[in-house]
């Protein structure tokens, strides 16, 4: 099956710093990738849709200036948490469909655990 | 838009017990339906899917049938193992999009 990687797997940073998380599709190209946030014991919350070569589409209530997304190539999307604060601590997961249609199977990265002190 | 309602847990079973996790959906048309599994500390993995009504998805002993009459996609396994301990998510596209909408997740713990 398709493989999606994330880096780093976990990160601890000080409040006020920025953190970049990478999401890579290793064996397929992805024009679209998705970024989710998962709180402890809760479901996944879609943050944004990352589109290769164009601006990301953010879900309602997600601050685009806080969570910067760049999809610079067909295999890489990055999420930068700017001026991180403790409330940004969470588990961030990316996914990518192997196709371009509705209902395509999405493949998920292993997640990045962010702790902001 | 499309949505799913998933049985909330947690669910605790003994090894070799029968498992059912309920999932019902509300949708326009007949979108693909998915079950994803999340093992502790990991991301999500596709467990199984069904792309049209009456389809049965199966994988690793798990099964789910896409039932339009009851708008359900319940996950079942005849004999669970300790290694099945994980959180299970029901999901479907919200409509006209590649995105997925997830249920709240059901945590399953299987004791030896």
Interface residues (C-beta under 8 A of the other chain):
Chain A: X1 X4 X6 X32 X34 X41 X42 X43 X44 X46 X49 X93 X95 X97 X100 X101 X102 X103 X104 X105 X106 X107 X108 X109 X110 X111
Chain B: X31 X32 X34 X36 X42 X43 X44 X45 X46 X49 X51 X89 X93 X96 X97 X98 X99 X100 X101 X102 X103 X104 X105 X107
